[in-house]
Amino acid sequence: MRLTLLLVLFTNYLFAVINVPVHTKVLSIHDQEITTPAVEGAQVGMFGAVVHWFDDTHSTALSWVEIKKIEDDTITLDMVPIRALEQSALPSGKWAPAVGDEVILGYNYQRGLLIAPNSSIYKKITHYHQNRSWIHPDIFAAALSSNGHPTPLREDFSAACRVNNIGIVSFMFDKSIITVDCQSFKILQNKSTSVRADEPQLPFYSRVTHIEANWFGEGSDELEEYSPHYITLIAENNPDNKWIQTYKTAREEATSDNEESWFDSWFENTDINVEIGLENEDNEINRGAQE
């Protein structure tokens, strides 16, 4: 009952990442770099697409883009080739992004993949946050089995997201949910919760009972621990993010004797507003719920 109450109170605040794409226009182009006006909701690491309109009803996507920096009223993005629709047997257009073309940021952010440690947490979080379309982890588990990777790699996430039009991945850890862009794997949001990720199913909750493994190679070993793998995966792709690097270091330094308390002791000594960036409103809600 307590877990259910906490999830009701917190899940509205866990997923503030936009789930409706935002639109802007190309201001300038230099080599593979594009600038656009800044728009509300844009974050470094966010993926999007450059779209060229032929008329009011016909358009085509020309390139993926990734936000590299946001300064004052300007966003700088790198262009990334679109590979999903390549077909050598068919003719292709010669269009290239141009000033004035539309840029759609947060592309497919309304579709997410939730990596959760067990079915109880997965079902409760997805039930109380229905504004986003959650792609069932069974689909991802089936892709891992096809790749022979019982230990998921970043490439597995990116490939599955391209095939299934998924924009973000959210990872549930002890008292924290971290959301990343599925292609850049940059952290878009981390939120504190009062939910513990106990009794994890490996490599994550799904109804697929067995994931096939390759004979050798990266990802072919069975995953032995839930949190360390995903924390490391996120930290490797966010080297400048102080929060995840501190989180990773604290987890690595934990001994088996205090496995149950490592997070609590570290969390109590962390300046939440500075390190995690939670809004004061969230802190008041957390304190109120715990009381």
N, C-alpha and C positions, 0 to 999 in steps of 0.2 A: 504493500500500500504506500509506504514511504517513497519507494523508488518511482512508482507511478506519479505521485504528487510532484516530486522534484522534476520529473520529465515534463509534466504539464507546464510547470512554471518556467522552465529553462529553454525548451526547444524553440520557442518563438524568437529567442535571442541568439541561438546557436548559428543560425543560417541567415545572416543579414547580407550575405553575398547576393548580388543582383541575380534575379532569375528571369528578368525581361531584358533583352538586348538593348543597348543604347546606341544612338546613331550620331555620326559626325561626318565631316567632309575632309578630303585631302587638301592640305594647304600648300605643301611643297614636296618635291621628290628629289633625292640626291642618291644616285646609285641604288642601293637596296634599302634606303632609309626614307621613311615618310613622316611628315609632321601633320598634326591635326589640331584644331582647337580643343582645349581641355573640356571634359564633360563630367558631370556628377556621376560617381560610381566607378570611374576608371581607376585601375590599380596597376602597378608595375607587375609584369608577368602575365597579364590578361591577354588571351588570344582573341582574335577577331578576323574579319574578312574584308577585303576591298571589293566592292561591287560596282560594276559599270552598268548604267541603264541606257538601253538603246532607244526606248520610248517609255510611255507610262506603264506599260504592261510587260515589257521584256527586259531581262537583265541577265548578267552572268557574273559569277564570282571569279576574280582574276588572281587573287593571291591571299594566303593567310598573312596575318600580321601579329606581332607580339610587342606589347608595350615594354620599352626599355627604360624610359624615364619620363617623369612628369615635372615640368618646371613652369611655375607661374601659370600662365594660361595656354601652355603648349604641351602636347603629348608627342613624344618621339617613339616611332615604332620601326621594327625591322620586318622586312618582307620575308615570308617563308613560302616556298613553292607548294602548290596544291598537288598532291600525288594521288588522292583517292579516286579520281575519275580518269586517270591516264589510260589511253587506249590507242596503241600504235597503229591499229588497222583502220582508224577513222581519222578524217581531217580535223585539224584543230585551228582555232582562231589565233591571230597574231596580236590581239589586243594586249596592252600593257596599262597598268594603273596610271592615271593622269590627274592633274589638279582638278578638283571639283567632283571626283568620284566619291561615292558613299563609302564610309567605313562603319562596319557593324561590330561593336565591341561586346564581349560577353556572349559570343556566338555559342548557342546550344547550352548556355548556363542553366536553362530551365530543366535540363536533364542531367541527373547526377548519379554517381555510384557511391554507395555507402559501404565502407569496410568496417564491420563491427565484429566484436569478439564472440558474440553468441546471439541466438535467435530472439531472446527476450529483449535485449537492448535494440537490436535491429528493428523489430516489429514496433516497439514503442516509439522510437525516434521517427520512423517513416510514417507512423500513424498520426503523430501529433504535428508533423510538418508535411502537409499535403499540397502546399503550393508548388513544390518541385516534383517532377516526374522521376521517381527512383527506378533505375534499371536494376532488375534483380541480380544479385551476385551469382546466381546459378549460371547466368550467361557468361560472366567473367571466368568462373571456375571451369566451364566447358572450354573456353578459349585457352586457358592455362593447360588443360589436359591435352588439347590439340598441339600445343607448343612443347609439351613435355616439361613444364615448369611448375612443380608443386611449390616452389618458392617464387613468388611473383617478382618480376623485374620491372623497372620503369618502362622499358620498351613494351612489355606486355600490357601495361595500363594504356599507353599512348595508342597502340594498335587497336585495342578493344574499343577505346573511345572513338577513334576514327570510324570504325565499322558500324558502331551503334549510335553515332551522333551524340556522344556524351561530352559535356563541357567541363564538369568538375568532379573531383573525387574527395570525399570526406572520410577521415580516419578517426575512429573512436579510440581514445586512450584513457588511462586513469585520470579522471577529472578534467579531461580536455578533449575537444574535437578540433582537429586541424583540417582545413579545406584548402585544396590546391587546384590550380588549373591543370587539367589532365594532360595537356601537351607540354607546357613549359615546366610543370611541376613546381612552380613558384607558389609560396604560401599566400593565399588571399585573405585568410582569416584564421585566428585561433581563439577559441572561447573556453572559458573555465566553466565546469559543471560540477555538480555534487554526485555524479554517477561514477561508480567504480567499474572498470572493465574486468570483472572477475570471470573465472572459469572459461578461458578463451577456447574456441574451436579453431583448429589450425588447418589451412593458413588464415582463414577468416570464416565467418558464418556463411554457409550455403547448404543447399540440400544435396549437392553432389558429394557422394560418399567416398569417391576415390579420384585423385588427379594423377594421370599417367606421368611417368618421369622418363626423361632421356637417360641413356647410359652414362653420359658424362656431360660436362659443360656447365656454365653458369646457370643457376636456376634449377638444376636437376636434382639437388638434394632436398629431402623433406625438411620443411620448416620446423624448427624445434621450439622457438619462442615467438609469441605474437608481437608484443610491443617493440622489442629491440630492432627487429628487421625493418618495420615500417618507419620508426623514428630515424634510423640510419639512412633509409632511402630518401626521406624528406630532407634530412640535414645535408646530405651530399649535394642536393640540388638547390640548397639555400645557404651557401657558405657565409653570406653576410648577415643572416638573420640571427641576432643575438639570442633570441628566446629559444629557438629550436636547438642551437648549438649548446646552450646551457642545459637544456632538457636532456640532450643526448649525453653530455658529459656526466651529468648526475646519474643517469641510468647506467652508464658503463661502470661508474665507480661504486655502484651499489653492490653489497656482498649478499650472498645467499642467506646470511643470518638475519638481515633486516630487509628482506625482499618485500615484506608487506608494508614497511613504513618509509621506504626511501622517498617516495613521492611526497608524503605528508610533511616530512621534515624539511625537504627542499622547498615545497610550496609555501610553507609558513614563513620562510625567510626571504621570499621573493616579493619585490615591490610590484604588485599586480598592475597598477596603472602604468608603470614605466616599462616593465618587461613584457607584459602581455598586451597592454593597450586596451584593457577593458574600460568601458565607459562607466562613469560613476553610477549611472542608473542601474547597470548590470550588477555592480557590487552591492547596491542597496537591496536589490531583489534577492541576490544570493544570501545576504545576511538575514533578510526577513524570512526566507524559506527555511533556513537552518534553525532559526529561533522557534 
